[in-house]
Amino acid sequence: MKAFTYERPTDTAGAVTAIAKPGAKFIAGGTNLLDLMKVEVEAPAHLVDVSRLPLAQIEEMNDGGLRIGATVTNSDLAGDARVRERYPLLSRALLNGASGQLRNQATTAGNLLQRTRCFYFYDTSKPCNKRVPGSGCSALQGFNRIHAVLGASDACIAVHPSDMAVGMAALDAEVEVQSASGQRRIKMADFHRLPESTPQKETSLEPGELITGVILPPPPAGTQIYRKVRDRASYAFALVSVAAVLDLDGDNVKTARIALGGVAHKPWRATEAERQLVSAPASSEAYAAAGEAALQGAKGYGHNDFKIQLASRTIARTLADAAQQKKG
């Protein structure tokens, strides 16, 4: 680990000022950043500790939604009674992530900003466009079992690792950020970026912006489910995950939301599958068709070809389970 300097501001204004120093990075729980510093994938010259800022509250919004402070831990968020009652898929997504010890330390903002677990990203002896733009993507011709099948590019086929972000994508959350020029909100659908030719740019945050919270709109109508498919039952990242919200009108689908994890550089919202489901019969055939629609245009790279069928079938199964719960 390379040497660095450190400071702990007492308010958000001080944090925004401190991050302007050369080579500065924010740190809160540190569950991802410290690992990356140890292998010298990240080498910040200055750490700005935001863990003690007054951003650890979950607050009611006037419209019935919730505001989640940036430093609320994953454990506290998953266990909050309002989250469990109104946004059960988010609670379930959080409980499916990492281990209890890590959830106790990891924060909401840090979870959104965690970086890919691509083997080649962590191995500094291998070319990686995320680490060194223009050096190449080792995963394209390498061992790519965990990699993307949607939205990838010749520059990068890494996937975003967060469970929480997939749940928030299905819930139409917004990310609240602050900079020296003021505050703004970023829709979750726009927060993470696809790799295209610049995979080192992972979010739409501007330099100097600090995440201060996440806004959850009022809970959507319908049944919420989060399903994660992985190699072992705990402490493993998703091969495929599905966050689904399904609302029925009699024997037909009224509305549907589907977000996927483990398949793309960002939480992937399956908008075409959602559109296709509206007014369709609430049937296994419709759910299977939605699963196929969600994976239209998917591309495997050899070892991860199986993900295409796995994701399609997981969507169909999750929608069927949501419908069954709705019918009682």
Secondary structure as a PSIPRED ss2 file (coil, helix, strand):
# PSIPRED VFORMAT (PSIPRED V4.0)

   1 M C   1.000  0.000  0.000
   2 K C   1.000  0.000  0.000
   3 A C   1.000  0.000  0.000
   4 F C   1.000  0.000  0.000
   5 T E   0.000  0.000  1.000
   6 Y E   0.000  0.000  1.000
   7 E E   0.000  0.000  1.000
   8 R C   1.000  0.000  0.000
   9 P C   1.000  0.000  0.000
  10 T C   1.000  0.000  0.000
  11 D C   1.000  0.000  0.000
  12 T H   0.000  1.000  0.000
  13 A H   0.000  1.000  0.000
  14 G H   0.000  1.000  0.000
  15 A H   0.000  1.000  0.000
  16 V H   0.000  1.000  0.000
  17 T H   0.000  1.000  0.000
  18 A H   0.000  1.000  0.000
  19 I C   1.000  0.000  0.000
  20 A C   1.000  0.000  0.000
  21 K C   1.000  0.000  0.000
  22 P C   1.000  0.000  0.000
  23 G C   1.000  0.000  0.000
  24 A E   0.000  0.000  1.000
  25 K E   0.000  0.000  1.000
  26 F E   0.000  0.000  1.000
  27 I E   0.000  0.000  1.000
  28 A C   1.000  0.000  0.000
  29 G C   1.000  0.000  0.000
  30 G C   1.000  0.000  0.000
  31 T C   1.000  0.000  0.000
  32 N C   1.000  0.000  0.000
  33 L H   0.000  1.000  0.000
  34 L H   0.000  1.000  0.000
  35 D H   0.000  1.000  0.000
  36 L H   0.000  1.000  0.000
  37 M H   0.000  1.000  0.000
  38 K H   0.000  1.000  0.000
  39 V C   1.000  0.000  0.000
  40 E C   1.000  0.000  0.000
  41 V C   1.000  0.000  0.000
  42 E C   1.000  0.000  0.000
  43 A C   1.000  0.000  0.000
  44 P C   1.000  0.000  0.000
  45 A C   1.000  0.000  0.000
  46 H E   0.000  0.000  1.000
  47 L E   0.000  0.000  1.000
  48 V E   0.000  0.000  1.000
  49 D E   0.000  0.000  1.000
  50 V C   1.000  0.000  0.000
  51 S C   1.000  0.000  0.000
  52 R C   1.000  0.000  0.000
  53 L C   1.000  0.000  0.000
  54 P C   1.000  0.000  0.000
  55 L C   1.000  0.000  0.000
  56 A C   1.000  0.000  0.000
  57 Q C   1.000  0.000  0.000
  58 I E   0.000  0.000  1.000
  59 E E   0.000  0.000  1.000
  60 E E   0.000  0.000  1.000
  61 M C   1.000  0.000  0.000
  62 N C   1.000  0.000  0.000
  63 D C   1.000  0.000  0.000
  64 G C   1.000  0.000  0.000
  65 G C   1.000  0.000  0.000
  66 L E   0.000  0.000  1.000
  67 R E   0.000  0.000  1.000
  68 I E   0.000  0.000  1.000
  69 G E   0.000  0.000  1.000
  70 A C   1.000  0.000  0.000
  71 T C   1.000  0.000  0.000
  72 V C   1.000  0.000  0.000
  73 T E   0.000  0.000  1.000
  74 N H   0.000  1.000  0.000
  75 S H   0.000  1.000  0.000
  76 D H   0.000  1.000  0.000
  77 L H   0.000  1.000  0.000
  78 A H   0.000  1.000  0.000
  79 G H   0.000  1.000  0.000
  80 D C   1.000  0.000  0.000
  81 A H   0.000  1.000  0.000
  82 R H   0.000  1.000  0.000
  83 V H   0.000  1.000  0.000
  84 R H   0.000  1.000  0.000
  85 E H   0.000  1.000  0.000
  86 R H   0.000  1.000  0.000
  87 Y C   1.000  0.000  0.000
  88 P H   0.000  1.000  0.000
  89 L H   0.000  1.000  0.000
  90 L H   0.000  1.000  0.000
  91 S H   0.000  1.000  0.000
  92 R H   0.000  1.000  0.000
  93 A H   0.000  1.000  0.000
  94 L H   0.000  1.000  0.000
  95 L H   0.000  1.000  0.000
  96 N C   1.000  0.000  0.000
  97 G C   1.000  0.000  0.000
  98 A C   1.000  0.000  0.000
  99 S C   1.000  0.000  0.000
 100 G H   0.000  1.000  0.000
 101 Q H   0.000  1.000  0.000
 102 L H   0.000  1.000  0.000
 103 R H   0.000  1.000  0.000
 104 N H   0.000  1.000  0.000
 105 Q H   0.000  1.000  0.000
 106 A C   1.000  0.000  0.000
 107 T E   0.000  0.000  1.000
 108 T H   0.000  1.000  0.000
 109 A H   0.000  1.000  0.000
 110 G H   0.000  1.000  0.000
 111 N H   0.000  1.000  0.000
 112 L H   0.000  1.000  0.000
 113 L H   0.000  1.000  0.000
 114 Q C   1.000  0.000  0.000
 115 R C   1.000  0.000  0.000
 116 T C   1.000  0.000  0.000
 117 R C   1.000  0.000  0.000
 118 C C   1.000  0.000  0.000
 119 F H   0.000  1.000  0.000
 120 Y H   0.000  1.000  0.000
 121 F H   0.000  1.000  0.000
 122 Y H   0.000  1.000  0.000
 123 D C   1.000  0.000  0.000
 124 T C   1.000  0.000  0.000
 125 S C   1.000  0.000  0.000
 126 K C   1.000  0.000  0.000
 127 P C   1.000  0.000  0.000
 128 C E   0.000  0.000  1.000
 129 N C   1.000  0.000  0.000
 130 K C   1.000  0.000  0.000
 131 R C   1.000  0.000  0.000
 132 V C   1.000  0.000  0.000
 133 P C   1.000  0.000  0.000
 134 G C   1.000  0.000  0.000
 135 S C   1.000  0.000  0.000
 136 G C   1.000  0.000  0.000
 137 C E   0.000  0.000  1.000
 138 S H   0.000  1.000  0.000
 139 A H   0.000  1.000  0.000
 140 L H   0.000  1.000  0.000
 141 Q C   1.000  0.000  0.000
 142 G C   1.000  0.000  0.000
 143 F C   1.000  0.000  0.000
 144 N C   1.000  0.000  0.000
 145 R C   1.000  0.000  0.000
 146 I C   1.000  0.000  0.000
 147 H C   1.000  0.000  0.000
 148 A C   1.000  0.000  0.000
 149 V C   1.000  0.000  0.000
 150 L C   1.000  0.000  0.000
 151 G C   1.000  0.000  0.000
 152 A C   1.000  0.000  0.000
 153 S E   0.000  0.000  1.000
 154 D C   1.000  0.000  0.000
 155 A C   1.000  0.000  0.000
 156 C E   0.000  0.000  1.000
 157 I C   1.000  0.000  0.000
 158 A C   1.000  0.000  0.000
 159 V C   1.000  0.000  0.000
 160 H C   1.000  0.000  0.000
 161 P C   1.000  0.000  0.000
 162 S C   1.000  0.000  0.000
 163 D C   1.000  0.000  0.000
 164 M H   0.000  1.000  0.000
 165 A H   0.000  1.000  0.000
 166 V H   0.000  1.000  0.000
 167 G H   0.000  1.000  0.000
 168 M H   0.000  1.000  0.000
 169 A H   0.000  1.000  0.000
 170 A H   0.000  1.000  0.000
 171 L C   1.000  0.000  0.000
 172 D C   1.000  0.000  0.000
 173 A C   1.000  0.000  0.000
 174 E E   0.000  0.000  1.000
 175 V E   0.000  0.000  1.000
 176 E E   0.000  0.000  1.000
 177 V E   0.000  0.000  1.000
 178 Q E   0.000  0.000  1.000
 179 S E   0.000  0.000  1.000
 180 A C   1.000  0.000  0.000
 181 S C   1.000  0.000  0.000
 182 G E   0.000  0.000  1.000
 183 Q E   0.000  0.000  1.000
 184 R E   0.000  0.000  1.000
 185 R E   0.000  0.000  1.000
 186 I E   0.000  0.000  1.000
 187 K E   0.000  0.000  1.000
 188 M H   0.000  1.000  0.000
 189 A H   0.000  1.000  0.000
 190 D H   0.000  1.000  0.000
 191 F H   0.000  1.000  0.000
 192 H E   0.000  0.000  1.000
 193 R C   1.000  0.000  0.000
 194 L C   1.000  0.000  0.000
 195 P C   1.000  0.000  0.000
 196 E C   1.000  0.000  0.000
 197 S C   1.000  0.000  0.000
 198 T C   1.000  0.000  0.000
 199 P C   1.000  0.000  0.000
 200 Q C   1.000  0.000  0.000
 201 K C   1.000  0.000  0.000
 202 E C   1.000  0.000  0.000
 203 T E   0.000  0.000  1.000
 204 S C   1.000  0.000  0.000
 205 L C   1.000  0.000  0.000
 206 E C   1.000  0.000  0.000
 207 P C   1.000  0.000  0.000
 208 G C   1.000  0.000  0.000
 209 E C   1.000  0.000  0.000
 210 L E   0.000  0.000  1.000
 211 I E   0.000  0.000  1.000
 212 T E   0.000  0.000  1.000
 213 G E   0.000  0.000  1.000
 214 V E   0.000  0.000  1.000
 215 I E   0.000  0.000  1.000
 216 L E   0.000  0.000  1.000
 217 P C   1.000  0.000  0.000
 218 P C   1.000  0.000  0.000
 219 P C   1.000  0.000  0.000
 220 P C   1.000  0.000  0.000
 221 A C   1.000  0.000  0.000
 222 G C   1.000  0.000  0.000
 223 T E   0.000  0.000  1.000
 224 Q E   0.000  0.000  1.000
 225 I E   0.000  0.000  1.000
 226 Y E   0.000  0.000  1.000
 227 R E   0.000  0.000  1.000
 228 K E   0.000  0.000  1.000
 229 V E   0.000  0.000  1.000
 230 R C   1.000  0.000  0.000
 231 D C   1.000  0.000  0.000
 232 R C   1.000  0.000  0.000
 233 A C   1.000  0.000  0.000
 234 S C   1.000  0.000  0.000
 235 Y C   1.000  0.000  0.000
 236 A C   1.000  0.000  0.000
 237 F C   1.000  0.000  0.000
 238 A C   1.000  0.000  0.000
 239 L C   1.000  0.000  0.000
 240 V E   0.000  0.000  1.000
 241 S E   0.000  0.000  1.000
 242 V E   0.000  0.000  1.000
 243 A E   0.000  0.000  1.000
 244 A E   0.000  0.000  1.000
 245 V E   0.000  0.000  1.000
 246 L E   0.000  0.000  1.000
 247 D E   0.000  0.000  1.000
 248 L E   0.000  0.000  1.000
 249 D E   0.000  0.000  1.000
 250 G C   1.000  0.000  0.000
 251 D C   1.000  0.000  0.000
 252 N E   0.000  0.000  1.000
 253 V E   0.000  0.000  1.000
 254 K E   0.000  0.000  1.000
 255 T E   0.000  0.000  1.000
 256 A E   0.000  0.000  1.000
 257 R E   0.000  0.000  1.000
 258 I E   0.000  0.000  1.000
 259 A E   0.000  0.000  1.000
 260 L E   0.000  0.000  1.000
 261 G E   0.000  0.000  1.000
 262 G C   1.000  0.000  0.000
 263 V C   1.000  0.000  0.000
 264 A C   1.000  0.000  0.000
 265 H C   1.000  0.000  0.000
 266 K C   1.000  0.000  0.000
 267 P C   1.000  0.000  0.000
 268 W E   0.000  0.000  1.000
 269 R E   0.000  0.000  1.000
 270 A C   1.000  0.000  0.000
 271 T H   0.000  1.000  0.000
 272 E H   0.000  1.000  0.000
 273 A H   0.000  1.000  0.000
 274 E H   0.000  1.000  0.000
 275 R H   0.000  1.000  0.000
 276 Q H   0.000  1.000  0.000
 277 L H   0.000  1.000  0.000
 278 V C   1.000  0.000  0.000
 279 S C   1.000  0.000  0.000
 280 A C   1.000  0.000  0.000
 281 P E   0.000  0.000  1.000
 282 A C   1.000  0.000  0.000
 283 S C   1.000  0.000  0.000
 284 S H   0.000  1.000  0.000
 285 E H   0.000  1.000  0.000
 286 A H   0.000  1.000  0.000
 287 Y H   0.000  1.000  0.000
 288 A H   0.000  1.000  0.000
 289 A H   0.000  1.000  0.000
 290 A H   0.000  1.000  0.000
 291 G H   0.000  1.000  0.000
 292 E H   0.000  1.000  0.000
 293 A H   0.000  1.000  0.000
 294 A H   0.000  1.000  0.000
 295 L C   1.000  0.000  0.000
 296 Q C   1.000  0.000  0.000
 297 G C   1.000  0.000  0.000
 298 A C   1.000  0.000  0.000
 299 K C   1.000  0.000  0.000
 300 G C   1.000  0.000  0.000
 301 Y C   1.000  0.000  0.000
 302 G C   1.000  0.000  0.000
 303 H C   1.000  0.000  0.000
 304 N C   1.000  0.000  0.000
 305 D C   1.000  0.000  0.000
 306 F H   0.000  1.000  0.000
 307 K H   0.000  1.000  0.000
 308 I H   0.000  1.000  0.000
 309 Q H   0.000  1.000  0.000
 310 L H   0.000  1.000  0.000
 311 A H   0.000  1.000  0.000
 312 S H   0.000  1.000  0.000
 313 R H   0.000  1.000  0.000
 314 T H   0.000  1.000  0.000
 315 I H   0.000  1.000  0.000
 316 A H   0.000  1.000  0.000
 317 R H   0.000  1.000  0.000
 318 T H   0.000  1.000  0.000
 319 L H   0.000  1.000  0.000
 320 A H   0.000  1.000  0.000
 321 D H   0.000  1.000  0.000
 322 A H   0.000  1.000  0.000
 323 A H   0.000  1.000  0.000
 324 Q H   0.000  1.000  0.000
 325 Q H   0.000  1.000  0.000
 326 K H   0.000  1.000  0.000
 327 K H   0.000  1.000  0.000
 328 G C   1.000  0.000  0.000
